[in-house]
Amino acid sequence: MFIGENLTNLRIMHGYSRKQLSEMLGVTEQAVWQYENAYTSPKMQIVNELKRIFNVKSKYFYTKDMLARNMTPANVNVMNIAYRSKVLNVISKTQAEAKHVEYLDAFINYITARVRLPTLKIISLRDEVIEYLNHSDDDRSTQIDKVAHLARKRLGLAQDTNDDLMFLVEKSGVFAFEKAMGEEIDAYSLWTRNDRPYIILGNMKRSA
């Protein structure tokens, strides 16, 4: 049986609207809606075209995928995504990145299901920063400077170098990944609702 939700996940993750996908498939937008909502199943010719477009095997559309099996519902909030660049404000792109992080989060859920982690340094640092900001009368520039120095101290960075930056950030409890995101985005970060921090780096500018 064709699983329409799998098609929806792929479409959103690739940033396609139903109309765009329908034009690529040579069918109506209504047909794509019906595939995704399990009202009809696509013919094998359409499935083969979907395979080509999304670079997956046919069985992906007929098997409950990892997202459905391992995700924490509503754990990734689109509004929590913080881009390093100010130029991007395209909701379809943000939805695509949120769907990508949902898959990453489901993967992390799968591999950490039987692992007990200690209190992470990044969680302690975040809570300490929030406490400071909530009770601080310092101006914004001073706040940024104090938080930066606190972060260096808590995460173990030297005061005069960024050597081992990514190693220490990941060691503190941040999950860092790299993916192709195009030229518009070089990086973004977010916290999930269950307090899991992610940094997603683009693979073109390669800037930590």
C-alpha positions as semicolon CSV with decimal commas, in nm:
position;residue;x (nm);y (nm);z (nm)
1;M;0,000;0,000;0,000
2;F;0,135;0,342;-0,100
3;I;0,206;0,559;0,210
4;G;0,114;0,915;0,121
5;E;0,278;1,062;0,430
6;N;0,617;0,946;0,304
7;L;0,562;1,143;-0,017
8;T;0,456;1,451;0,182
9;N;0,771;1,433;0,394
10;L;0,995;1,408;0,089
11;R;0,816;1,687;-0,094
12;I;0,842;1,928;0,200
13;M;1,205;1,837;0,271
14;H;1,294;1,917;-0,091
15;G;1,102;2,245;-0,078
16;Y;0,845;2,161;-0,346
17;S;0,484;2,276;-0,341
18;R;0,218;2,030;-0,458
19;K;0,182;2,238;-0,774
20;Q;0,553;2,220;-0,849
21;L;0,558;1,844;-0,797
22;S;0,248;1,795;-1,009
23;E;0,415;1,978;-1,298
24;M;0,724;1,759;-1,264
25;L;0,507;1,447;-1,270
26;G;0,273;1,565;-1,546
27;V;-0,037;1,519;-1,328
28;T;-0,281;1,757;-1,163
29;E;-0,219;1,920;-0,825
30;Q;-0,535;1,741;-0,709
31;A;-0,375;1,407;-0,797
32;V;-0,071;1,482;-0,580
33;W;-0,304;1,579;-0,295
34;Q;-0,487;1,246;-0,337
35;Y;-0,159;1,050;-0,332
36;E;-0,049;1,223;-0,012
37;N;-0,381;1,176;0,164
38;A;-0,425;0,809;0,065
39;Y;-0,732;0,865;-0,150
40;T;-0,563;0,705;-0,451
41;S;-0,236;0,524;-0,515
42;P;-0,015;0,639;-0,802
43;K;0,048;0,411;-1,097
44;M;0,387;0,245;-1,121
45;Q;0,492;0,493;-1,390
46;I;0,436;0,778;-1,140
47;V;0,615;0,587;-0,863
48;N;0,915;0,540;-1,092
49;E;0,916;0,913;-1,163
50;L;0,899;0,987;-0,789
51;K;1,198;0,756;-0,740
52;R;1,393;0,957;-0,995
53;I;1,294;1,298;-0,855
54;F;1,372;1,214;-0,492
55;N;1,650;0,960;-0,549
56;V;1,491;0,687;-0,334
57;K;1,394;0,325;-0,392
58;S;1,035;0,224;-0,469
59;K;0,999;0,048;-0,134
60;Y;1,037;0,381;0,046
61;F;0,682;0,468;-0,058
62;Y;0,545;0,140;0,076
63;T;0,727;0,115;0,411
64;K;0,667;0,314;0,728
65;D;0,969;0,540;0,732
66;M;1,211;0,630;1,010
67;L;1,038;0,960;1,081
68;A;0,709;0,788;1,159
69;R;0,878;0,523;1,372
70;N;1,119;0,732;1,578
71;M;1,022;1,099;1,580
72;T;0,904;1,290;1,885
73;P;0,577;1,457;1,774
74;A;0,592;1,837;1,733
75;N;0,949;1,844;1,862
76;V;1,085;2,074;1,590
77;N;0,935;2,423;1,585
78;V;0,985;2,613;1,257
79;M;0,995;2,938;1,453
80;N;1,300;2,818;1,650
81;I;1,525;2,803;1,345
82;A;1,784;3,081;1,365
83;Y;1,971;3,152;1,042
84;R;2,314;3,306;1,057
85;S;2,234;3,503;0,741
86;K;1,963;3,770;0,748
87;V;1,879;3,735;0,380
88;L;1,659;3,429;0,409
89;N;1,295;3,460;0,503
90;V;1,130;3,207;0,273
91;I;0,876;2,995;0,460
92;S;0,899;2,701;0,215
93;K;1,276;2,684;0,268
94;T;1,235;2,703;0,645
95;Q;0,974;2,425;0,636
96;A;1,212;2,214;0,427
97;E;1,493;2,263;0,680
98;A;1,255;2,185;0,969
99;K;1,158;1,858;0,799
100;H;1,526;1,776;0,752
101;V;1,589;1,831;1,124
102;E;1,289;1,609;1,207
103;Y;1,466;1,325;1,025
104;L;1,794;1,400;1,203
105;D;1,611;1,410;1,536
106;A;1,440;1,077;1,464
107;F;1,781;0,930;1,383
108;I;1,929;1,062;1,708
109;N;1,628;0,922;1,897
110;Y;1,697;0,582;1,741
111;I;2,068;0,568;1,825
112;T;2,030;0,713;2,178
113;A;1,722;0,515;2,281
114;R;1,923;0,304;2,526
115;V;2,179;0,566;2,625
116;R;2,162;0,771;2,945
117;L;2,340;1,103;2,915
118;P;2,469;1,319;3,202
119;T;2,353;1,678;3,235
120;L;2,502;1,842;2,928
121;K;2,728;2,146;2,955
122;I;2,530;2,329;2,686
123;I;2,208;2,290;2,889
124;S;2,375;2,421;3,204
125;L;2,526;2,709;3,008
126;R;2,193;2,799;2,850
127;D;2,017;2,801;3,187
128;E;2,292;3,013;3,342
129;V;2,272;3,264;3,054
130;I;1,892;3,287;3,079
131;E;1,919;3,350;3,453
132;Y;2,175;3,625;3,395
133;L;1,975;3,793;3,115
134;N;1,652;3,784;3,316
135;H;1,813;3,975;3,602
136;S;2,066;4,193;3,419
137;D;2,050;4,570;3,378
138;D;2,361;4,571;3,158
139;D;2,335;4,717;2,808
140;R;2,314;4,477;2,512
141;S;2,681;4,505;2,418
142;T;2,792;4,426;2,773
143;Q;2,551;4,131;2,790
144;I;2,691;3,983;2,470
145;D;3,048;4,025;2,595
146;K;2,972;3,861;2,932
147;V;2,784;3,571;2,773
148;A;3,070;3,512;2,527
149;H;3,325;3,499;2,809
150;L;3,098;3,274;3,015
151;A;3,056;3,037;2,719
152;R;3,432;3,015;2,670
153;K;3,480;2,937;3,037
154;R;3,203;2,678;3,067
155;L;3,285;2,499;2,739
156;G;3,660;2,499;2,798
157;L;3,772;2,727;2,515
158;A;4,092;2,926;2,548
159;Q;4,051;3,304;2,575
160;D;4,274;3,385;2,276
161;T;4,196;3,116;2,019
162;N;3,913;2,919;1,861
163;D;4,116;2,600;1,837
164;D;3,900;2,287;1,885
165;L;3,585;2,503;1,871
166;M;3,361;2,248;1,697
167;F;3,500;1,959;1,904
168;L;3,422;2,139;2,230
169;V;3,079;2,255;2,109
170;E;2,984;1,898;2,014
171;K;3,135;1,762;2,337
172;S;2,909;2,002;2,531
173;G;2,599;1,834;2,386
174;V;2,531;2,012;2,056
175;F;2,456;1,792;1,753
176;A;2,637;1,940;1,451
177;F;2,562;1,825;1,096
178;E;2,661;1,934;0,748
179;K;2,434;1,938;0,442
180;A;2,395;2,098;0,102
181;M;2,182;2,410;0,147
182;G;2,274;2,623;-0,155
183;E;2,445;2,960;-0,155
184;E;2,182;3,155;0,038
185;I;2,237;2,980;0,372
186;D;2,574;2,905;0,529
187;A;2,443;2,778;0,865
188;Y;2,151;2,771;1,104
189;S;2,080;2,647;1,455
190;L;1,783;2,556;1,670
191;W;1,670;2,398;1,996
192;T;1,405;2,129;1,980
193;R;1,119;2,133;2,230
194;N;1,285;1,854;2,428
195;D;1,603;2,062;2,473
196;R;1,820;1,907;2,202
197;P;2,044;2,169;2,030
198;Y;2,139;2,143;1,662
199;I;2,382;2,333;1,441
200;I;2,344;2,268;1,069
201;L;2,639;2,380;0,856
202;G;2,628;2,434;0,480
203;N;2,887;2,247;0,276
204;M;2,974;2,525;0,030
205;K;3,132;2,806;0,234
206;R;3,252;2,552;0,491
207;S;3,269;2,805;0,772
208;A;3,242;2,677;1,129
